Amino acid sequence: MPGLCEGDRWNPEKVVDYKSVKAVWLNKFQNEKKRNPHIDVVVEKSPPNMMRINKLSSLFDDYSFLANNRDPYANCASILYHKNNLENMSSMQRKEVLEKLAQNWLMRSRKLKEIVIKMDVALLTYEQFCQNPASIFDVLEFPEGVSDSIDVNEKVKVKDYKVQSISNQNERQISNLTNGEIECIGRTLKPDSTLLEFFGYGVM
């Protein structure tokens, strides 16, 4: 949906044609179903859509939610290295980007915490999932038979990484940050340390 990818996608008051969204999503599902009749579950994981979760879910009769979050330092490091031209960035520019990324993590996490509490949504962090991929079965309801079709030991392709089993990349990605950059992220996160604690994280 091009309209859901625009710069104002994080605005909770964004005007959205929800009937159009439903039509496009169902059409996509039906086309995929023709190619693979065994598809029974569709996962929608666009983070900005958490801002309009009530309206989107009202379009469908059968759905379930799973809240997911990741260590803020690893999250910031991952985005820094995948979405910026680091060769042409100064040390100061990197810190400015990381400060903004940390602020974005806080904004998303506040909304996610609200959803978990108000809607009683199950929470499974990136770290918990990587440690035990089968834990997905404990927190998310699947239609009958779907769980049996999922191989939690399957190798997967993520971004530009090689095909590999599910593994926690936090330590590797945080190691790409300098001590000064880690401190910069920490200064941004510290005023909201209780928010981090809600998800099991802390300020370095």
GROMACS elastic network, one bead per residue, 0.5 to 0.9 nm:
[ bonds ]
;  ai    aj funct       b0    kb
    1     4     6  0.54688   500
    1     5     6  0.68745   500
    1    20     6  0.89997   500
    1    21     6  0.70479   500
    1    24     6  0.75562   500
    1    25     6  0.85775   500
    2     5     6  0.52776   500
    2     6     6  0.68891   500
    3     6     6  0.56690   500
    3     9     6  0.79921   500
    3    16     6  0.77007   500
    4     7     6  0.86843   500
    4     8     6  0.82863   500
    4     9     6  0.56740   500
    4    16     6  0.79042   500
    4    48     6  0.81384   500
    4    49     6  0.80591   500
    5     8     6  0.80401   500
    5     9     6  0.60212   500
    5    48     6  0.86394   500
    6     9     6  0.55160   500
    6    10     6  0.89878   500
    7    10     6  0.76944   500
    7    11     6  0.88838   500
    8    11     6  0.53695   500
    8    12     6  0.88344   500
    8    14     6  0.68563   500
    9    12     6  0.79042   500
    9    14     6  0.69573   500
    9    48     6  0.59418   500
    9    49     6  0.78330   500
    9    51     6  0.84772   500
   10    13     6  0.87585   500
   10    14     6  0.79131   500
   10    47     6  0.87618   500
   10    48     6  0.52621   500
   10    49     6  0.78225   500
   10    50     6  0.86858   500
   10    51     6  0.65218   500
   11    14     6  0.52923   500
   11    48     6  0.84244   500
   11    51     6  0.71991   500
   12    15     6  0.87247   500
   12    48     6  0.89274   500
   12    49     6  0.89979   500
   12    50     6  0.89052   500
   12    51     6  0.51153   500
   12    52     6  0.62642   500
   13    16     6  0.88665   500
   13    51     6  0.86362   500
   13    52     6  0.85146   500
   14    52     6  0.88184   500
   16    19     6  0.88070   500
   16    20     6  0.85573   500
   16    21     6  0.81575   500
   17    20     6  0.54182   500
   17    21     6  0.64747   500
   17    22     6  0.89745   500
   18    22     6  0.62046   500
   18    23     6  0.85615   500
   18    55     6  0.77301   500
   18    56     6  0.70977   500
   18    59     6  0.77735   500
   19    22     6  0.52090   500
   19    23     6  0.62346   500
   19    24     6  0.87064   500
   19    59     6  0.79803   500
   20    23     6  0.50482   500
   20    24     6  0.61382   500
   20    25     6  0.85179   500
   21    24     6  0.52632   500
   21    25     6  0.60643   500
   21    26     6  0.84861   500
   21    56     6  0.84283   500
   22    25     6  0.51860   500
   22    26     6  0.59765   500
   22    27     6  0.83871   500
   22    56     6  0.82473   500
   22    59     6  0.67023   500
   22    60     6  0.83564   500
   23    26     6  0.53013   500
   23    27     6  0.60310   500
   23    28     6  0.85939   500
   24    27     6  0.51119   500
   24    28     6  0.61760   500
   24    29     6  0.86425   500
   25    28     6  0.51524   500
   25    29     6  0.62289   500
   25    30     6  0.86661   500
   26    30     6  0.60563   500
   26    31     6  0.85651   500
   27    30     6  0.51199   500
   27    31     6  0.61874   500
   27    32     6  0.86256   500
   28    31     6  0.52550   500
   28    32     6  0.62712   500
   28    33     6  0.85644   500
   29    32     6  0.51340   500
   29    33     6  0.59942   500
   29    34     6  0.86784   500
   29    39     6  0.86827   500
   29    42     6  0.75685   500
   30    34     6  0.62921   500
   30    35     6  0.88611   500
   31    34     6  0.52476   500
   31    35     6  0.67006   500
   31    36     6  0.87950   500
   32    35     6  0.51696   500
   32    36     6  0.60474   500
   32    37     6  0.79068   500
   32    39     6  0.76624   500
   33    38     6  0.71965   500
   33    39     6  0.59112   500
   33    40     6  0.81822   500
   34    37     6  0.57970   500
   36    39     6  0.60109   500
   37    40     6  0.80777   500
   39    42     6  0.77644   500
   40   143     6  0.78137   500
   40   146     6  0.75013   500
   41   142     6  0.78839   500
   41   143     6  0.79349   500
   41   146     6  0.79731   500
   44    47     6  0.89213   500
   44    49     6  0.87870   500
   45    48     6  0.88614   500
   45    49     6  0.80133   500
   46    49     6  0.57718   500
   46    50     6  0.78742   500
   47    50     6  0.58502   500
   47    51     6  0.82448   500
   47   108     6  0.81447   500
   48    51     6  0.58240   500
   48    52     6  0.79681   500
   48   108     6  0.84432   500
   49    52     6  0.54174   500
   49    53     6  0.60175   500
   49    56     6  0.79977   500
   50    54     6  0.84537   500
   50   108     6  0.86214   500
   50   111     6  0.75573   500
   50   112     6  0.75201   500
   50   115     6  0.82283   500
   51    54     6  0.84446   500
   51   111     6  0.74806   500
   52    55     6  0.56599   500
   52    56     6  0.62700   500
   52    57     6  0.86443   500
   53    56     6  0.52122   500
   53    57     6  0.59658   500
   53    58     6  0.84737   500
   53   115     6  0.87835   500
   54    57     6  0.53394   500
   54    58     6  0.61836   500
   55    58     6  0.51655   500
   55    59     6  0.69704   500
   56    59     6  0.56023   500
   56    60     6  0.77591   500
   57    60     6  0.57108   500
   57    61     6  0.80078   500
   57    62     6  0.87587   500
   57    63     6  0.72718   500
   57    64     6  0.88998   500
   58    61     6  0.74303   500
   60    63     6  0.69229   500
   63   141     6  0.89956   500
   64   121     6  0.85857   500
   64   140     6  0.71812   500
   64   141     6  0.68467   500
   64   142     6  0.85482   500
   65   121     6  0.61283   500
   65   122     6  0.71267   500
   65   140     6  0.73566   500
   65   141     6  0.88107   500
   66   116     6  0.87230   500
   66   121     6  0.61557   500
   66   122     6  0.53449   500
   66   123     6  0.60006   500
   66   124     6  0.70943   500
   66   139     6  0.75364   500
   66   140     6  0.66274   500
   67   112     6  0.68522   500
   67   113     6  0.86494   500
   67   115     6  0.80399   500
   67   116     6  0.68434   500
   67   121     6  0.64995   500
   67   122     6  0.59876   500
   67   124     6  0.62190   500
   67   125     6  0.76929   500
   68   112     6  0.81642   500
   68   122     6  0.87155   500
   68   123     6  0.59054   500
   68   124     6  0.53021   500
   68   126     6  0.64926   500
   69    72     6  0.85750   500
   69   109     6  0.74893   500
   69   112     6  0.82213   500
   69   123     6  0.81183   500
   69   124     6  0.73689   500
   69   126     6  0.59494   500
   69   127     6  0.85912   500
   69   199     6  0.74118   500
   70    73     6  0.85964   500
   70    74     6  0.73389   500
   70    75     6  0.63250   500
   70   125     6  0.59315   500
   70   126     6  0.51395   500
   70   127     6  0.68746   500
   70   170     6  0.88044   500
   70   199     6  0.84302   500
   70   201     6  0.87015   500
   71    74     6  0.55102   500
   71    75     6  0.60933   500
   71    76     6  0.87004   500
   71   125     6  0.85184   500
   71   126     6  0.78783   500
   71   127     6  0.78867   500
   71   170     6  0.75197   500
   71   196     6  0.86072   500
   71   199     6  0.86041   500
   71   200     6  0.86120   500
   71   201     6  0.63665   500
   71   202     6  0.85738   500
   72    76     6  0.60020   500
   72    77     6  0.84661   500
   72   101     6  0.88363   500
   72   102     6  0.67845   500
   72   105     6  0.64690   500
   72   106     6  0.84239   500
   72   185     6  0.83815   500
   72   189     6  0.85675   500
   72   196     6  0.84384   500
   72   201     6  0.80317   500
   73    76     6  0.52366   500
   73    77     6  0.61456   500
   73    78     6  0.85616   500
   73   102     6  0.78761   500
   73   170     6  0.81214   500
   73   173     6  0.85353   500
   73   174     6  0.62944   500
   73   177     6  0.88213   500
   73   182     6  0.72570   500
   73   185     6  0.70225   500
   73   186     6  0.83682   500
   73   203     6  0.89690   500
   73   204     6  0.88033   500
   74    77     6  0.50561   500
   74    78     6  0.59885   500
   74    79     6  0.86169   500
   74   169     6  0.79609   500
   74   170     6  0.50891   500
   74   171     6  0.75004   500
   74   172     6  0.85421   500
   74   173     6  0.57862   500
   74   174     6  0.52295   500
   74   175     6  0.89837   500
   75    78     6  0.52125   500
   75    79     6  0.63323   500
   75    80     6  0.85638   500
   75   101     6  0.83629   500
   75   102     6  0.85072   500
   75   105     6  0.79210   500
   75   170     6  0.80843   500
   75   173     6  0.84771   500
   75   174     6  0.86603   500
   76    79     6  0.53461   500
   76    80     6  0.60096   500
   76    81     6  0.86920   500
   76    97     6  0.89261   500
   76    98     6  0.62209   500
   76    99     6  0.87517   500
   76   101     6  0.56579   500
   76   102     6  0.63674   500
   76   105     6  0.79265   500
   76   174     6  0.85830   500
   76   185     6  0.82617   500
   77    80     6  0.50655   500
   77    81     6  0.62755   500
   77    82     6  0.86281   500
   77    98     6  0.77582   500
   77   101     6  0.89362   500
   77   170     6  0.89022   500
   77   173     6  0.59122   500
   77   174     6  0.60114   500
   77   175     6  0.87553   500
   77   176     6  0.71412   500
   77   177     6  0.67585   500
   78    81     6  0.54669   500
   78    82     6  0.62004   500
   78    83     6  0.85006   500
   78   170     6  0.87318   500
   78   173     6  0.62575   500
   78   174     6  0.81946   500
   79    82     6  0.51478   500
   79    83     6  0.56844   500
   79    84     6  0.78387   500
   79    98     6  0.89492   500
   79   101     6  0.78977   500
   80    83     6  0.57778   500
   80    84     6  0.57968   500
   80    85     6  0.87620   500
   80    86     6  0.80531   500
   80    94     6  0.79377   500
   80    97     6  0.73837   500
   80    98     6  0.70315   500
   80   101     6  0.81139   500
   81    84     6  0.60041   500
   81    85     6  0.78991   500
   81    86     6  0.71293   500
   81   173     6  0.88650   500
   81   176     6  0.87812   500
   82    85     6  0.84436   500
   83    86     6  0.89443   500
   84    87     6  0.87836   500
   84    89     6  0.84578   500
   85    88     6  0.59270   500
   85    89     6  0.67931   500
   86    89     6  0.50386   500
   86    90     6  0.80552   500
   86    94     6  0.77596   500
   87    90     6  0.83052   500
   89    92     6  0.79992   500
   89    93     6  0.57861   500
   89    94     6  0.63386   500
   90    93     6  0.51005   500
   90    94     6  0.62781   500
   90    95     6  0.87462   500
   91    94     6  0.51779   500
   91    95     6  0.64160   500
   91    96     6  0.87731   500
   91   181     6  0.87455   500
   92    95     6  0.51755   500
   92    96     6  0.62522   500
   92    97     6  0.87381   500
   93    97     6  0.62170   500
   93    98     6  0.85756   500
   94    97     6  0.51596   500
   94    98     6  0.61460   500
   94    99     6  0.86043   500
   94   181     6  0.78559   500
   95    99     6  0.60233   500
   95   100     6  0.85840   500
   95   180     6  0.82067   500
   95   181     6  0.58936   500
   95   184     6  0.65420   500
   95   185     6  0.81241   500
   96    99     6  0.51775   500
   96   100     6  0.63934   500
   96   101     6  0.86854   500
   96   184     6  0.86750   500
   97   100     6  0.51902   500
   97   101     6  0.61495   500
   97   102     6  0.86497   500
   98   102     6  0.60588   500
   98   103     6  0.85230   500
   98   181     6  0.73475   500
   98   182     6  0.89415   500
   98   184     6  0.74246   500
   98   185     6  0.63940   500
   99   102     6  0.51439   500
   99   103     6  0.62736   500
   99   104     6  0.86807   500
   99   181     6  0.88004   500
   99   184     6  0.64996   500
   99   185     6  0.57563   500
   99   186     6  0.89968   500
   99   187     6  0.85625   500
   99   188     6  0.63711   500
  100   103     6  0.50087   500
  100   104     6  0.61970   500
  100   105     6  0.86468   500
  100   185     6  0.89695   500
  100   188     6  0.87292   500
  101   105     6  0.62054   500
  101   106     6  0.87180   500
  101   185     6  0.84537   500
  102   106     6  0.63353   500
  102   107     6  0.87112   500
  102   185     6  0.59973   500
  102   186     6  0.85086   500
  102   188     6  0.64309   500
  102   189     6  0.67725   500
  103   106     6  0.51274   500
  103   107     6  0.62896   500
  103   108     6  0.87619   500
  103   185     6  0.88082   500
  103   188     6  0.67665   500
  103   189     6  0.75816   500
  104   107     6  0.50240   500
  104   108     6  0.62004   500
  104   109     6  0.84447   500
  105   108     6  0.52605   500
  105   109     6  0.59848   500
  105   110     6  0.85769   500
  105   189     6  0.89675   500
  106   109     6  0.50232   500
  106   110     6  0.60665   500
  106   111     6  0.86859   500
  106   188     6  0.89733   500
  106   189     6  0.73713   500
  106   192     6  0.77374   500
  106   195     6  0.79642   500
  106   196     6  0.84862   500
  107   110     6  0.53520   500
  107   111     6  0.66069   500
  107   112     6  0.87422   500
  108   111     6  0.52992   500
  108   112     6  0.61167   500
  108   113     6  0.86523   500
  109   113     6  0.59461   500
  109   114     6  0.84231   500
  109   195     6  0.75065   500
  109   196     6  0.83053   500
  109   199     6  0.86650   500
  110   113     6  0.52139   500
  110   114     6  0.62835   500
  110   115     6  0.87725   500
  110   195     6  0.72018   500
  111   114     6  0.50500   500
  111   115     6  0.62905   500
  111   116     6  0.87097   500
  112   115     6  0.50865   500
  112   116     6  0.61812   500
  112   117     6  0.86649   500
  113   116     6  0.50809   500
  113   117     6  0.61984   500
  113   118     6  0.84613   500
  113   195     6  0.80282   500
  113   198     6  0.77966   500
  113   199     6  0.83320   500
  114   117     6  0.53105   500
  114   118     6  0.58166   500
  114   119     6  0.79036   500
  115   118     6  0.53548   500
  115   119     6  0.53599   500
  115   120     6  0.71960   500
  115   121     6  0.66080   500
  116   119     6  0.57103   500
  116   120     6  0.51592   500
  116   122     6  0.65771   500
  116   123     6  0.69245   500
  117   120     6  0.51886   500
  117   121     6  0.69787   500
  118   121     6  0.79866   500
  122   139     6  0.59684   500
  122   140     6  0.74831   500
  123   139     6  0.76298   500
  123   199     6  0.85156   500
  124   127     6  0.82074   500
  124   128     6  0.62530   500
  124   129     6  0.65407   500
  124   135     6  0.82290   500
  124   136     6  0.76524   500
  124   139     6  0.75356   500
  125   128     6  0.51961   500
  125   129     6  0.62282   500
  125   130     6  0.86025   500
  125   199     6  0.75148   500
  125   200     6  0.87207   500
  126   129     6  0.52086   500
  126   130     6  0.61221   500
  126   131     6  0.86038   500
  126   168     6  0.78130   500
  127   130     6  0.51783   500
  127   131     6  0.61504   500
  127   132     6  0.86338   500
  127   167     6  0.88610   500
  127   168     6  0.64178   500
  127   170     6  0.83635   500
  128   131     6  0.51908   500
  128   132     6  0.62232   500
  128   133     6  0.77621   500
  128   135     6  0.77893   500
  129   132     6  0.51654   500
  129   134     6  0.76070   500
  129   135     6  0.64540   500
  129   136     6  0.70351   500
  129   166     6  0.86537   500
  129   167     6  0.89249   500
  129   168     6  0.87477   500
  130   133     6  0.56716   500
  130   166     6  0.59637   500
  130   167     6  0.52654   500
  130   168     6  0.54142   500
  130   169     6  0.89652   500
  131   135     6  0.88308   500
  131   166     6  0.86157   500
  131   167     6  0.73905   500
  131   168     6  0.73170   500
  132   135     6  0.56238   500
  132   136     6  0.82684   500
  132   152     6  0.87467   500
  133   136     6  0.61354   500
  133   137     6  0.85595   500
  133   152     6  0.57553   500
  133   153     6  0.80128   500
  133   166     6  0.75974   500
  134   137     6  0.58601   500
  134   138     6  0.77307   500
  134   151     6  0.88407   500
  134   152     6  0.60501   500
  134   153     6  0.89572   500
  135   138     6  0.52564   500
  135   139     6  0.69298   500
  135   140     6  0.88868   500
  136   139     6  0.55516   500
  136   140     6  0.59697   500
  136   141     6  0.89151   500
  137   140     6  0.56659   500
  137   141     6  0.71551   500
  137   142     6  0.79100   500
  137   147     6  0.71404   500
  138   141     6  0.79893   500
  142   145     6  0.78982   500
  142   146     6  0.60188   500
  142   147     6  0.64576   500
  143   146     6  0.57251   500
  143   147     6  0.78281   500
  144   147     6  0.73828   500
  144   148     6  0.86701   500
  145   148     6  0.54829   500
  145   149     6  0.69114   500
  146   149     6  0.52596   500
  146   150     6  0.68955   500
  147   150     6  0.54559   500
  147   151     6  0.86118   500
  148   151     6  0.79103   500
  150   153     6  0.89062   500
  150   154     6  0.85389   500
  151   154     6  0.54443   500
  152   155     6  0.86109   500
  152   165     6  0.87830   500
  152   166     6  0.82426   500
  153   165     6  0.64505   500
  153   166     6  0.74889   500
  154   164     6  0.82027   500
  154   165     6  0.62248   500
  154   166     6  0.78973   500
  155   163     6  0.60086   500
  155   166     6  0.68600   500
  156   162     6  0.84404   500
  156   163     6  0.52890   500
  156   164     6  0.54840   500
  156   165     6  0.60746   500
  156   166     6  0.69964   500
  157   160     6  0.76642   500
  157   161     6  0.66334   500
  157   162     6  0.64034   500
  157   164     6  0.67422   500
  157   165     6  0.87911   500
  158   161     6  0.57390   500
  158   162     6  0.75841   500
  158   163     6  0.73370   500
  158   164     6  0.85517   500
  159   162     6  0.86175   500
  161   164     6  0.81414   500
  164   167     6  0.80516   500
  168   171     6  0.76813   500
  168   172     6  0.86770   500
  169   172     6  0.55134   500
  169   173     6  0.62104   500
  169   174     6  0.86273   500
  170   173     6  0.52698   500
  170   174     6  0.59713   500
  170   175     6  0.84337   500
  171   174     6  0.52657   500
  171   175     6  0.60841   500
  171   176     6  0.89947   500
  172   175     6  0.52805   500
  172   176     6  0.70529   500
  173   176     6  0.54743   500
  173   177     6  0.75985   500
  174   177     6  0.55351   500
  174   178     6  0.86773   500
  174   182     6  0.82894   500
  175   178     6  0.75829   500
  177   180     6  0.80043   500
  177   181     6  0.58477   500
  177   182     6  0.63731   500
  178   181     6  0.51025   500
  178   182     6  0.63021   500
  178   183     6  0.86251   500
  179   182     6  0.50942   500
  179   183     6  0.61834   500
  179   184     6  0.85962   500
  180   183     6  0.50548   500
  180   184     6  0.61476   500
  180   185     6  0.87698   500
  181   185     6  0.63071   500
  181   186     6  0.85245   500
  182   185     6  0.52318   500
  182   186     6  0.61433   500
  182   187     6  0.87420   500
  182   204     6  0.74150   500
  183   187     6  0.61738   500
  183   188     6  0.87410   500
  183   204     6  0.75021   500
  184   187     6  0.53086   500
  184   188     6  0.66201   500
  184   189     6  0.88830   500
  185   188     6  0.52667   500
  185   189     6  0.62905   500
  185   190     6  0.86528   500
  185   203     6  0.86386   500
  185   204     6  0.88071   500
  186   189     6  0.50389   500
  186   190     6  0.58143   500
  186   203     6  0.56113   500
  186   204     6  0.61490   500
  187   190     6  0.54114   500
  187   191     6  0.77685   500
  187   203     6  0.84779   500
  188   191     6  0.70546   500
  188   192     6  0.83000   500
  189   192     6  0.56086   500
  189   193     6  0.63364   500
  189   195     6  0.89876   500
  189   196     6  0.80239   500
  189   202     6  0.88428   500
  189   203     6  0.67761   500
  190   193     6  0.50012   500
  190   194     6  0.86913   500
  190   196     6  0.88730   500
  190   202     6  0.86395   500
  190   203     6  0.62496   500
  191   194     6  0.82563   500
  192   195     6  0.53757   500
  192   196     6  0.68167   500
  193   196     6  0.51169   500
  193   197     6  0.63191   500
  193   198     6  0.88310   500
  193   201     6  0.84796   500
  193   202     6  0.66613   500
  193   203     6  0.67797   500
  194   198     6  0.63348   500
  194   202     6  0.85421   500
  195   198     6  0.52019   500
  195   199     6  0.70660   500
  195   200     6  0.89723   500
  195   201     6  0.85081   500
  196   199     6  0.55010   500
  196   200     6  0.63474   500
  196   202     6  0.56928   500
  196   203     6  0.77725   500
  197   201     6  0.51211   500
  197   202     6  0.60475   500
  198   201     6  0.74385   500
  199   202     6  0.89461   500
